[in-house]
């Protein structure tokens, strides 16, 4: 017969075996996990091959940017003193083509009536329609009924009310611009308020001068940039450009432009990239563009990233660019898709 002492001894031994077994299993799991991590660091898995399902792409149009000046000197001044290694492939997204549908003009009339254009169009040329505000004859809206993109113009430079007024606040200007664009069924997720740039201007005669203080400004420019795609930023050819732009006075939008591309987020294909070194050679050869005017003749490169370039001109695909970043917001863009997959 087993005594209580023997039972207690066996229970303690069994408990020790169980604890030891659990500990051994934990150690094995940790070793396997750590081993996999070390393997991935030393021998990283190869990225999946590019699918290039769209075939060769049209050469990316960089003409909306600022042309590279002659005689510029480039220097690599990154933290490591060299150009970074970036992903070798990236998604290219299809763009929905502009197609006018039956009833587009009537739908456009309903839309523009929301912002004060209640009369029939003043002029029609193909898909381009021009409306005039009967209350403010200098307030003109030119809209493409196929894409919905438009330009709003007015004689704000000579408007005494604007010359004598001051915007209430930056937040108020953003809200006025956001409310204005909401009349055009803009997807707020595509152009969130976190992606807004603002610039303050004062009226000097018949021109605008940027000013640092709101107290000296007559107008605030509000630019809505597109939200990131796959954690990659979307940029415009020039710094003070965006798909949605509005110039806002104290209480209204006096000038605006909508020039968005309709990106098919679920229709994409991956393409190989040329790499930062080859892109740098393209930049030095003048095959890039700048987001603003360069001061001087030197361009120190502080960093290089990848972004998508959204132009105002229609394009078939949303393509990537290498962004060579310098100082004070200056950047140069170079087409990123490998030239093998670009049409001659």
Helices and strands as residue ranges (DSSP letters): H 4-42, E 66-67, E 73-76, E 89-95, H 104-113, E 123-125, E 128-132, E 140-144, E 150-153, G 156-158, H 160-163, H 170-182, G 193-195, E 196-204, E 207-210, G 214-216, E 219-224, E 234-235, E 244-248, E 253-258, E 263-272, H 276-284, E 289-290, E 298-301, E 303-309, E 317-318, E 320-325, E 331-335, G 339-341
